[in-house]
Amino acid sequence: MSQSPMTNPTDVVQGSSATSHRKSVTVERLAHKFPVPNACRIGNLVVSGAIHGVDPETHVMPEDLTSQCAHVFANMKTIVEAAGGSTEDIIKMTVYLRDRNNRGPLNEEWVRMFPDPETRPARHSQPLSVEGPSLVQCDFMAVIGRAG
């Protein structure tokens, strides 16, 4: 039987000193109402929290999916840039949709942000089960810069 190359948790994080390298990423106009950052970075890895379709200038949630999708992608771009990266650094995006059968507006924004099918990040969709006016949310993982 072959053994996984990462059988020990310390293979991923070396001791408690790794937490001292964790950096919260907060964009004031996109800040959560709870005491959590928009994203977190350790080394060149960035992981976001939930990104909503709220207009960052008015703090109003549009009623339609098309506008919410546009804001979700714009807000994601703002957050990854605040972490020191770009949308080209995003390697995985999870999208949460209230109506998973209505992906048209999502796919339009997806292709606009990631036009080259050869370099698009991975994407997974899940049902959105939160209360309130949100029709779409996302989160992402990004690797900023090159290791080595």
Beta strands, then each sheet from edge to edge (+ up, - down):
strand 1: 23-25
strand 2: 39-42
strand 3: 45-48
strand 4: 51-52
strand 5: 90-97
strand 6: 122-127
strand 7: 136-143
sheet 1: 1+ 2- 3+ 7- 4+
sheet 2: 1+ 2- 3+ 7- 5+ 6+
end
